[in-house]
Amino acid sequence: MAEAYCFKCRAKREIKNPQNVVLKNKRPAIKGVCPVCGTKVFRIGKS
């Protein structure tokens, strides 16, 4: 599973409901939700 840094929890968390996205500059990314606090998290470079 992919992990991203949650700024609210200040810790790396596993991404809940991950979605693969492509940025404007064609780089892959993953966006989802923190399972602990529900904040949106985003990770660039792994898809």
Summary of the structure (lengths in Angstrom):
residues: 47
radius of gyration: 10.2
end to end distance: 10.7
largest distance: 30.8
contacts: 123
relative contact order: 0.34
helix: 0%
strand: 55%
